[in-house]
Amino acid sequence: MRKVQDEEHLNLLLFQEELLHHISQKLDVLRAEQLSLNEKMALNESLGLQVRVHELIDMCKLKLNAAQVSTLVHRRAKPNECVKFNLHVEEIDKITNLLLGLSSRLARTENRLAVIPLSQDTEERVRTSTGWAECNFSVKPPQNHRLTHPVCFSIAAKLPRIATDKTLS
């Protein structure tokens, strides 16, 4: 009986050994296939990027409008790329609006300064042009008035230069 048990135990060990050997061979084959697939995926990705670059160049040559470009991007790009594209467009829109607002403010201020006679002193010209009678040039501006006072100081610092430039022309 002992001999039969030993033989069964030995057979079981051999079977386990064969099974482990077979599994390790399968793992080796699967790892090799995985490497091959990773290489193919990288090659496909690089080819896809090249195609996208050529498509972008072609789109630039076509001179498409914004809606057509957006449609093409959403049709051909990956979802995460579409999100990045939308975010980029929104940021450009915000920056453009800010620049337009700042340029219109600057134009209004320049127009007001152009109307004020040069005979007025610098402080009076700034107060008149900006409508900020609360500007006090002899006192450092408090921190809670960051938006109004530094503008007054900046304009006041530039006025003598502006006045000499206008008298020269």
Secondary structure, 3 states (H helix, E strand, C coil): CHHHHHHHHHHHHHHHHHHHHHHHHHHHHHHHHHHHHHHHHHHHHHHHHHHHHHHHHHHHHHCCCHHHHHHHHHHHCCHHHHHHHHHHHHHHHHHHHHHHHHHHHHHHHHHHHHHCCCCCCHHHHHHHHHCCCCCCCCCCCCHHHCCCHHHHHHHHHHHHHHHHHHHHC
